[in-house]
Amino acid sequence: MSDANEMSAAERARRVKVIVFDVDGVLTDGRLFFVPTGKDSNGEPTAVEVKGFTAHDGLGIAIARAAGLKVGIITKRQSDTVAVRMRDLKVDHLYQGAHFKTEALAKIATSEAVGLEEMAYVGDDIIDLPPMRQVGFAVATWNAREQVKREAHWVTPHAGGLGAGRDVIDFILESQGRLDEAIGFYLSKENKSPDIGSGGM
């Protein structure tokens, strides 16, 4: 096997068992929309945070699950929108309000009984650098900050919110020689697990 520092992106992807995504700028385009809802008991304005997710990434996560990969989400923000969407997609691990993302990453690794070298992390900004530096396969989105791209093992061809998540899943499964098989199983009658939940809170 190649020295770890000399491994290609495809070689790193072949070892991946768990994929972890940031949210804003990775599974969304990074823009935050706030819809006013009134005022709280102190007279302060309140709002609902709204984000946009692409169906391509959602289907990619379903394909990853069909292939037996585990999926995690680690984000610094707290959002009911994220909670609803990730429950929709039946992700295995969701950590919100995580300023120190390596702590959540370690919890996921322990829960899944995998080494960090068997994990991928997908980020777009400097808060994602600590977990990216720990995993075996670090990915930056096309729209990521340059500091993040410089430390990534691979950069997605699409921007966050526009298919970057699907890019990563396809690349990992293609590198493992399992993409066609996973798609075939996803489309087959043998796939008894629905890929989309109810979306309710």
C-alpha positions in Angstrom: 0.0 0.0 0.0 1.2 3.5 -0.7 2.5 5.8 2.0 -0.5 7.6 3.6 0.9 11.0 2.5 1.3 9.8 -1.1 -2.1 8.2 -1.5 -4.3 9.4 -4.4 -7.8 10.7 -3.7 -9.3 7.4 -5.2 -7.1 5.3 -2.9 -8.3 7.3 0.1 -11.9 7.0 -1.0 -11.7 3.3 -1.2 -11.3 3.0 2.5 -14.3 5.2 3.4 -17.1 3.7 5.5 -18.5 6.9 6.9 -19.1 10.2 5.2 -19.6 13.4 7.3 -20.9 16.6 5.8 -21.0 20.2 7.0 -24.3 21.9 6.1 -24.0 25.6 5.1 -22.0 26.0 1.9 -21.8 22.2 1.5 -25.3 20.8 1.4 -26.6 24.3 0.8 -25.2 27.2 -1.1 -24.4 28.9 2.1 -27.1 31.6 2.1 -29.3 32.0 5.1 -32.9 33.3 4.8 -34.7 34.5 7.9 -38.5 34.8 7.8 -40.0 37.1 10.5 -42.5 35.3 12.8 -43.3 38.1 15.2 -41.8 39.1 18.6 -41.0 37.1 21.7 -42.1 37.9 25.3 -39.4 40.6 25.6 -40.5 42.3 22.4 -37.5 41.1 20.4 -38.1 40.1 16.8 -38.2 36.4 16.0 -37.7 34.5 12.7 -37.5 31.1 11.1 -34.2 30.2 9.4 -34.8 28.8 5.9 -32.2 26.9 3.8 -32.4 25.3 0.3 -31.2 21.7 -0.3 -30.9 20.0 -3.7 -32.7 16.8 -4.4 -29.5 15.5 -6.1 -27.7 15.4 -2.8 -30.7 13.8 -1.1 -30.8 11.0 -3.6 -27.1 10.6 -3.2 -27.5 10.1 0.5 -30.1 7.5 -0.2 -27.7 5.7 -2.6 -25.0 5.9 0.0 -27.3 4.2 2.5 -28.2 1.6 0.0 -24.5 0.8 -0.4 -24.1 0.4 3.4 -22.2 3.7 4.0 -23.0 5.7 7.1 -23.7 9.4 6.8 -23.1 12.1 9.4 -23.8 15.8 9.7 -21.8 18.2 11.8 -22.8 21.9 11.8 -22.1 24.9 14.0 -25.5 26.4 13.6 -28.8 25.2 15.2 -31.7 24.9 12.8 -35.0 23.2 12.8 -34.8 23.2 9.0 -31.7 21.1 9.2 -33.3 18.7 11.7 -36.3 18.2 9.4 -34.3 17.6 6.3 -31.8 15.2 7.9 -34.7 13.3 9.5 -36.2 13.2 6.0 -33.0 11.7 4.7 -32.6 9.3 7.6 -28.9 10.3 8.2 -27.2 8.2 10.9 -25.7 11.0 12.9 -26.7 14.7 13.4 -24.7 17.1 15.5 -25.9 20.8 15.5 -24.3 23.6 17.6 -20.9 21.9 17.2 -18.2 24.6 17.4 -15.5 22.1 18.0 -16.3 19.7 15.2 -13.6 17.2 16.0 -15.4 16.2 19.2 -18.5 15.2 17.2 -16.3 13.5 14.7 -14.7 11.4 17.4 -18.2 10.4 18.7 -19.3 9.3 15.3 -16.1 7.2 14.8 -16.6 5.5 18.2 -20.3 4.9 17.5 -19.5 3.3 14.1 -16.4 1.5 15.4 -14.3 2.9 12.5 -10.9 4.6 12.4 -10.6 8.2 11.3 -8.7 7.0 8.2 -12.0 5.3 7.2 -13.9 8.5 7.3 -14.5 11.3 4.8 -15.3 14.9 5.8 -16.7 17.5 3.4 -16.3 21.2 4.2 -16.1 24.6 2.7 -14.7 27.0 5.3 -12.0 27.3 8.0 -14.1 25.9 10.8 -14.0 22.6 8.8 -10.2 22.4 8.8 -9.7 20.6 12.1 -11.9 17.6 11.1 -10.6 17.6 7.6 -7.1 17.3 9.0 -8.0 14.2 11.0 -9.9 12.1 8.4 -8.5 9.8 5.8 -10.3 11.5 2.9 -10.8 15.3 3.2 -13.0 17.0 0.6 -13.6 20.6 -0.2 -16.5 21.9 -2.2 -15.9 23.8 -5.4 -17.0 27.0 -3.7 -14.8 26.4 -0.6 -12.4 29.0 0.7 -8.9 28.7 -0.8 -7.4 27.8 2.6 -9.7 24.8 2.7 -9.1 23.7 -0.9 -5.3 23.7 -0.3 -5.7 21.1 2.5 -8.3 18.9 0.7 -7.5 15.6 -0.9 -10.2 16.2 -3.5 -12.4 19.2 -4.6 -15.9 18.6 -5.9 -16.8 19.7 -9.5 -20.0 21.3 -8.2 -20.6 23.9 -5.6 -22.3 23.4 -2.2 -26.0 23.3 -2.6 -25.7 22.4 -6.3 -24.7 18.8 -6.1 -21.4 18.8 -4.2 -22.7 16.2 -1.8 -23.7 13.9 -4.6 -20.3 14.4 -6.2 -18.6 13.0 -3.1 -20.9 10.0 -2.8 -20.5 9.1 -6.4 -16.7 9.5 -6.3 -16.4 7.3 -3.2 -18.6 4.5 -4.5 -17.0 4.7 -8.0 -13.6 4.4 -6.4 -14.8 1.4 -4.5 -16.2 -0.1 -7.6 -19.7 -0.2 -6.1 -21.6 2.8 -7.7 -23.5 0.8 -10.3 -24.3 -1.9 -7.9 -25.6 0.6 -5.3 -27.7 2.4 -7.9 -29.1 -1.0 -9.1 -30.0 -2.0 -5.6 -31.6 1.4 -4.8 -33.8 1.1 -7.9 -34.7 -2.6 -7.3 -37.7 -4.0 -5.5 -35.3 -5.5 -3.0 -34.7 -2.1 -1.5 -37.3 -2.1 1.2 -36.0 1.0 3.1 -37.8 4.3 2.0 -35.2 7.0 1.3 -37.4 9.9 2.3 -39.1 10.4 5.7 -42.2 12.3 6.5 -40.4 15.7 7.1 -42.5 16.4 10.2 -41.1 17.6 13.4 
